[in-house]
Amino acid sequence: MRYALISDIHANLPALEAVLDDIARQTADATYHLGDLVGYAPWPNEVVALIQDRQIAGVSGNYDSTVGLDYRHCGCRYEDPRQEALSHLSFQWTKGACSTQTRAMLASLPFRLDIHPLGGHAAGPRIVLVHGTPTLNTVYWHASRPDEFCLKMAELAGMKSGDLIAFGHTHLPWNRTVEGMHFVNTGSVGRPKDGDDRAGYSTLTIGADGSIAVEHVRVSYPVSRASEAIRRSDLPDEFAWYLESGGKSLDPQR
């Protein structure tokens, strides 16, 4: 079995289209999303419609649940007051731009999704999909988290050796194996933060013996289409520069 995992699209339609085209060429058996479909870019309704049209199942990101349920804030955390102020502008714009149908879909997403690649009654790995952690979709699970943190999350998720948990939220891809359990951050389709402006996603290849191989994939897409659309919208221009720098700067030419 081969699965494609996409996360943190953040309303970036050109990035999502490019990733789905690449996944189709890779002939994945199924694609799942790990949340944060909307925010920061001007295509929230179009992204949600495409996810629904392709029948891509997935889980709720913090942005999805807070927009869908009309919260006052997205629950995001930022490095400085400027980013905090911009985040409020994005959140208010997104809530206003989302249709009733989009908000209903976002509100209906489950917190967690479990997959049994070898069948529900067969021994083999379980794939756990969440957005942030098994406890909260607002907690950032960075690669700097120690093995002890990973094992604690695995315990809370009810995992055993051979299982895998996949998540996003940080927009930074990484993977690790601890005591036979796999921990995978899928990166971000629509708003990467590692200085690489290409869209990112991850694949899982599960063997008949339950073995799991993880690959992080990057895909070029027309970043200028996304950044120019942001500039034409009422969203802050800083979000366009952010995409162009691969998440390294809110300012031009930095």
LINRA-V93282 format. One record per residue. N is the residue number from 0. PSI is psi as a letter, one per 40 degrees, with the letter a starting at -180 (999 if undefined). BURIAL is I if it has 9 or more other C-alpha atoms within 8 Angstrom, else O. Layout:
# LINRA-V93282
n = {N | N}
psi = {PSI | PSI}
burial = {BURIAL | BURIAL}
This chain:
# LINRA-V93282
n = {0 | 1 | 2 | 3 | 4 | 5 | 6 | 7 | 8 | 9 | 10 | 11 | 12 | 13 | 14 | 15 | 16 | 17 | 18 | 19 | 20 | 21 | 22 | 23 | 24 | 25 | 26 | 27 | 28 | 29 | 30 | 31 | 32 | 33 | 34 | 35 | 36 | 37 | 38 | 39 | 40 | 41 | 42 | 43 | 44 | 45 | 46 | 47 | 48 | 49 | 50 | 51 | 52 | 53 | 54 | 55 | 56 | 57 | 58 | 59 | 60 | 61 | 62 | 63 | 64 | 65 | 66 | 67 | 68 | 69 | 70 | 71 | 72 | 73 | 74 | 75 | 76 | 77 | 78 | 79 | 80 | 81 | 82 | 83 | 84 | 85 | 86 | 87 | 88 | 89 | 90 | 91 | 92 | 93 | 94 | 95 | 96 | 97 | 98 | 99 | 100 | 101 | 102 | 103 | 104 | 105 | 106 | 107 | 108 | 109 | 110 | 111 | 112 | 113 | 114 | 115 | 116 | 117 | 118 | 119 | 120 | 121 | 122 | 123 | 124 | 125 | 126 | 127 | 128 | 129 | 130 | 131 | 132 | 133 | 134 | 135 | 136 | 137 | 138 | 139 | 140 | 141 | 142 | 143 | 144 | 145 | 146 | 147 | 148 | 149 | 150 | 151 | 152 | 153 | 154 | 155 | 156 | 157 | 158 | 159 | 160 | 161 | 162 | 163 | 164 | 165 | 166 | 167 | 168 | 169 | 170 | 171 | 172 | 173 | 174 | 175 | 176 | 177 | 178 | 179 | 180 | 181 | 182 | 183 | 184 | 185 | 186 | 187 | 188 | 189 | 190 | 191 | 192 | 193 | 194 | 195 | 196 | 197 | 198 | 199 | 200 | 201 | 202 | 203 | 204 | 205 | 206 | 207 | 208 | 209 | 210 | 211 | 212 | 213 | 214 | 215 | 216 | 217 | 218 | 219 | 220 | 221 | 222 | 223 | 224 | 225 | 226 | 227 | 228 | 229 | 230 | 231 | 232 | 233 | 234 | 235 | 236 | 237 | 238 | 239 | 240 | 241 | 242 | 243 | 244 | 245 | 246 | 247 | 248 | 249 | 250 | 251 | 252 | 253}
psi = {i | h | i | h | h | i | i | f | d | f | e | g | d | d | d | d | d | d | d | d | d | d | d | d | d | e | f | i | d | i | h | i | i | f | i | g | d | i | h | e | i | e | f | d | d | d | d | d | d | d | d | d | d | e | f | h | i | a | i | h | i | d | d | d | d | d | d | d | e | f | i | e | i | e | e | i | h | i | d | i | d | d | d | d | d | d | d | d | d | d | d | d | d | d | d | d | d | h | i | d | d | d | d | d | d | d | d | e | h | i | d | i | h | h | h | g | d | e | i | d | e | i | i | a | i | h | h | h | h | i | d | c | i | e | d | i | e | e | h | h | g | i | d | e | h | i | d | d | d | d | d | d | d | d | d | d | e | f | i | i | h | e | i | h | h | i | i | b | d | e | e | h | h | i | i | i | h | h | f | e | i | h | h | h | h | e | a | h | d | e | g | i | e | e | e | h | e | i | i | i | i | i | i | h | h | h | i | d | e | e | i | h | h | h | h | h | i | i | h | i | i | g | d | d | d | d | d | d | d | d | d | e | a | e | i | h | d | d | d | d | d | d | d | d | e | f | e | e | i | e | i | i | f | 999}
burial = {I | I | I | I | I | I | I | I | I | I | I | I | I | I | I | I | O | I | I | O | O | I | I | O | O | O | O | I | O | O | I | I | I | I | I | I | I | I | I | I | I | I | I | I | I | I | I | I | I | O | I | O | O | O | O | I | O | I | I | I | I | I | I | I | I | I | I | I | O | O | O | O | O | I | O | O | O | O | O | O | O | O | I | I | O | I | I | I | I | I | I | O | I | I | I | O | O | I | O | O | O | I | I | I | I | I | I | O | I | O | I | I | I | O | O | I | I | I | O | O | O | O | O | I | I | I | I | I | I | I | I | I | I | I | O | O | I | I | O | O | I | O | O | O | O | O | O | O | O | I | I | O | I | I | O | I | O | O | I | O | O | I | I | I | I | I | I | I | I | O | I | I | I | I | I | O | O | I | O | O | I | I | I | I | I | I | I | I | I | I | I | I | I | I | I | I | I | I | I | I | I | I | I | I | I | I | O | O | O | I | O | O | O | I | O | I | O | O | I | O | I | O | I | O | O | I | I | I | I | I | I | O | O | O | I | I | O | O | I | I | I | I | I | I | I | I | I | I | I | I | O | O | O | O}
